[in-house]
Amino acid sequence: MSDNLPPCPQCSSEYTYEMNALMVCPECGHEWVPADAGDSAPAVAGERVIKDAVGNVLADGDTVTVVKALKVKGSVSGIKAGTKVRNIRLVDGVDGHDIDCRIEGFGAMQLKSSVVKKA
């Protein structure tokens, strides 16, 4: 194969290949992100990268969709799955709530990135 591809970190096989952003070993089936892939990441060194429920990188101003129904204290109905949230802001929140947003019908609130998907 190519001389610049790293060997498999699990079985040391030299027959690794690239599949999108991952490296794959055909002998043991191990998949991993190469160490030098961090150079092409959109975040600046030291900046925290926040990903949604399916692994997409989120940024300020993105539109996201809620992927599961959420209970809201003080509300009878809660937030339904499929609700679109526009113009999010990424924050260092409490208890993993890292998205600050305004949801129509509910007002300002914080959400966890694990319950949203980038739209």
N, C-alpha and C positions, 0 to 999 in steps of 0.2 A: 504494500500500500504506500501511502505517502510518508515521507520521512518526518514531516512536521506534526503528525498526529501523535498524541501521547498514548502510551500503553494503558490497558485497562487497570484501574486501581484495585480491582477486586481479584482478578486472576492473572494479571500481567500479560495478557495476550497482546500481540502486536498488530492484530487484524481489526483494529477499531475503525469506525467510520462516523462521519457527521450526518445527523438527521435534524434539519432545522437548526435550533440553538443547542441541541444535545449531542453528546458523543455516545456511541452505542458499541457494545462489545458483542459480536455475533456468537462467540463461544459460550459465554455465561449469561448473556441477556442483560447485563448491567447497563444502566443509562445514567449519565451524569453531565453536569454543566462543567465545561472546561474552565480551569483557573483563570485564563486570560480573557474570559467572556465578560468579566467585570469592567474591562476597559471600554466596552461599547455601551455600558449601562447609562441611562439618561441622568442618573443622579450624580451629584458632585460628591467627592470623597467626604465622608462624615455625615452626609445627609441621609435621613432615613427613607427607605423605599417602602411604600405601602401598596400592597397588592389586594385585588378583590378576591372573591370566592373561587374563581377559576384561574387565578394567577396573573391577570393583566395588571400592569403597573398603573396606579391612579395618580392623577395630578389635580391641582386646584382648577376649578372651573369645569371639570368633567360632568357628564350626565351619567347617572347610574340607575339600575333597576333593582328593587328589593327582590331577593330570590326566595324568601320564606316569610310567612305571616309572622308579624311581631305584635306582642301585647304591649300596650302603652298604659301606664298608670293614669287613672282618671278618665280614661276613654273606654266607651263600651265596645266599639268596633275594632280598634287597633289598626295596624297598617297591613294591608293585604299584599300578598306576593304579586309582583308585577307592577307595583307602584313606581313611577319614574320620579327621580329626584334630580333636579337640574342645579347646576352651578354649585358643586360641593366645595368645601374648604377642608384641607387636611390639617389636623391639629394633633397635639400631644394630649390626648384626653385621659379620662379616668377609666380604669377597668377595661382597657382595650377599645374604648369608643374613640376612634381616630378620625371620624368624619363629622364635620359640623355642617348642617344644612338646614333648609327651610322646606318643610313638606306641606303642600297645599291641603288645607283642612285641619292640620295639626299645629303648624307653626314651627318655630326653631327647635331643633333637637340634635342630639349626637347619635351616630350609628357606628356599629362595628363594621370594618371593611370585610369581615367574613360573611356578612349577610347581604352583600350587594354584588352586582355584576356590572361591569362597564357596558354602557349602551352604545 
